[in-house]
Amino acid sequence: MSDKKNLWPFLLGAAVGAGITWLFASKEGKETLSNLKKKADEMKDDVNEWLDKKDMAQNNNSEKQSN
């Protein structure tokens, strides 16, 4: 039974690794770096947006509590 439990993470890791390899193998290095930079910038924007919303919510809560 424990052998089956240990097999699933290995298979999942192998599938993820194969998928990533397949996605990036057919692109040139410059194109891949460009795509990664675009994705990193998008993620940065998303995180900043989330932090702004979090700060606004905290400010609203503190204003409500002080009233």
Backbone bond lengths (Angstrom), bond angles and torsions (degrees), N, CA, C in turn:
res aa  C-N    CA-C-N  psi(-1)  N-CA   C-N-CA  omega(-1)  CA-C   N-CA-C  phi
1 M - - - 1.446 - - 1.529 111.11 -
2 S 1.330 118.41 -43.43 1.458 120.30 -178.41 1.525 111.34 -68.09
3 D 1.347 118.01 -26.38 1.464 120.28 176.82 1.519 110.88 -63.61
4 K 1.330 117.61 -37.95 1.464 121.05 178.54 1.521 110.61 -68.17
5 K 1.331 117.27 -37.79 1.459 120.39 178.47 1.527 110.86 -64.63
6 N 1.310 116.92 -36.72 1.456 121.19 -179.57 1.524 112.12 -76.29
7 L 1.300 117.50 -21.12 1.456 121.60 -177.52 1.524 112.51 -76.18
8 W 1.333 117.66 -36.61 1.469 120.83 -176.32 1.515 113.42 -61.08
9 P 1.332 120.62 -46.50 1.470 118.67 177.92 1.528 112.46 -61.55
10 F 1.313 116.31 -36.88 1.469 119.98 178.18 1.528 110.53 -63.71
11 L 1.321 116.92 -46.39 1.467 120.40 -179.77 1.524 111.28 -64.68
12 L 1.324 116.76 -40.16 1.457 120.67 178.24 1.524 110.47 -63.45
13 G 1.327 117.07 -44.85 1.456 121.06 178.09 1.513 112.27 -62.29
14 A 1.323 116.60 -40.66 1.456 120.61 178.48 1.529 110.91 -64.50
15 A 1.327 116.86 -40.94 1.461 120.54 179.79 1.528 111.15 -66.13
16 V 1.329 116.88 -43.08 1.466 120.77 179.06 1.531 109.90 -64.07
17 G 1.322 116.53 -44.76 1.459 120.33 178.91 1.516 112.29 -61.47
18 A 1.321 116.83 -42.26 1.462 120.67 178.80 1.533 110.70 -64.83
19 G 1.329 116.25 -39.72 1.462 119.75 179.52 1.515 112.15 -65.02
20 I 1.315 116.81 -43.64 1.464 120.58 178.79 1.525 110.31 -64.29
21 T 1.314 116.61 -43.12 1.464 120.25 178.39 1.519 110.68 -60.57
22 W 1.303 116.92 -43.91 1.463 121.27 -179.20 1.525 110.98 -63.86
23 L 1.338 116.99 -39.00 1.456 120.14 -178.52 1.526 112.51 -66.75
24 F 1.310 117.02 -38.65 1.460 120.00 -172.99 1.522 114.80 -99.90
25 A 1.304 118.63 -13.08 1.460 121.10 -173.48 1.531 112.72 -66.96
26 S 1.302 117.75 -31.86 1.460 119.44 -174.32 1.529 113.40 -88.96
27 K 1.319 118.59 3.39 1.458 121.08 -177.64 1.524 110.50 -107.52
28 E 1.315 115.28 153.14 1.457 120.40 175.74 1.524 109.27 -74.89
29 G 1.315 115.58 159.61 1.459 120.70 -177.93 1.515 113.83 -58.10
30 K 1.336 117.48 -44.14 1.461 121.18 -179.50 1.529 110.89 -64.02
31 E 1.315 116.03 -40.48 1.463 120.21 179.59 1.523 110.50 -66.11
32 T 1.319 117.28 -41.74 1.458 121.26 179.10 1.522 110.40 -63.60
33 L 1.336 117.56 -44.83 1.458 120.63 178.57 1.522 111.44 -62.82
34 S 1.322 115.98 -38.66 1.459 120.22 177.67 1.524 110.77 -63.09
35 N 1.329 116.79 -44.81 1.467 120.87 178.58 1.518 111.30 -63.10
36 L 1.335 116.85 -42.09 1.462 120.32 179.08 1.522 111.01 -64.15
37 K 1.336 116.95 -39.90 1.459 120.21 178.45 1.523 110.89 -64.13
38 K 1.325 117.17 -42.35 1.459 120.61 178.17 1.522 110.85 -60.86
39 K 1.330 116.13 -45.60 1.462 119.99 179.87 1.530 111.16 -64.27
40 A 1.332 117.03 -40.51 1.461 120.68 178.89 1.531 110.41 -63.47
41 D 1.339 116.80 -41.22 1.462 120.34 177.61 1.525 111.28 -64.02
42 E 1.334 117.10 -40.71 1.459 120.88 177.98 1.530 110.58 -63.42
43 M 1.330 116.20 -42.57 1.456 119.85 179.37 1.529 110.68 -64.79
44 K 1.333 116.67 -39.71 1.466 121.29 178.14 1.527 109.87 -60.99
45 D 1.324 116.73 -45.20 1.457 120.99 178.79 1.529 111.02 -62.02
46 D 1.334 116.65 -42.46 1.461 120.80 179.33 1.527 111.48 -62.97
47 V 1.329 116.45 -42.67 1.466 120.43 179.60 1.525 109.88 -65.58
48 N 1.333 117.40 -43.67 1.468 120.09 178.70 1.524 111.42 -61.71
49 E 1.328 116.46 -40.18 1.459 120.66 177.69 1.527 110.76 -63.27
50 W 1.322 115.97 -43.02 1.460 120.81 179.20 1.526 110.67 -63.60
51 L 1.343 116.69 -42.04 1.464 120.11 179.46 1.526 111.15 -65.57
52 D 1.332 117.13 -38.34 1.461 120.14 177.22 1.524 110.95 -62.36
53 K 1.333 116.42 -43.87 1.467 120.27 178.64 1.528 110.67 -63.42
54 K 1.326 116.23 -39.86 1.462 120.93 179.22 1.524 110.27 -63.70
55 D 1.328 117.03 -44.36 1.464 121.08 179.10 1.523 111.17 -63.18
56 M 1.334 116.79 -41.52 1.462 120.33 178.66 1.520 110.55 -63.17
57 A 1.325 117.33 -41.58 1.460 120.61 179.49 1.528 110.80 -65.12
58 Q 1.333 117.17 -40.66 1.461 120.38 178.58 1.523 110.89 -65.96
59 N 1.327 117.35 -39.42 1.462 120.45 178.10 1.514 110.84 -65.25
60 N 1.321 117.22 -40.82 1.466 120.48 178.19 1.516 110.74 -63.70
61 N 1.333 117.13 -40.99 1.462 120.70 179.45 1.520 111.32 -65.95
62 S 1.311 117.93 -40.83 1.470 120.74 -178.89 1.527 109.98 -69.77
63 E 1.339 118.58 -34.97 1.459 121.57 176.48 1.517 110.74 -66.09
64 K 1.325 117.16 -40.53 1.471 121.21 179.75 1.531 110.36 -66.59
65 Q 1.323 117.08 -38.39 1.455 120.62 -178.22 1.522 111.22 -72.51
66 S 1.317 118.17 -30.27 1.473 120.25 -179.62 1.523 111.85 -78.23
67 N 1.334 117.07 -19.45 1.486 119.94 179.16 1.447 110.66 -83.25
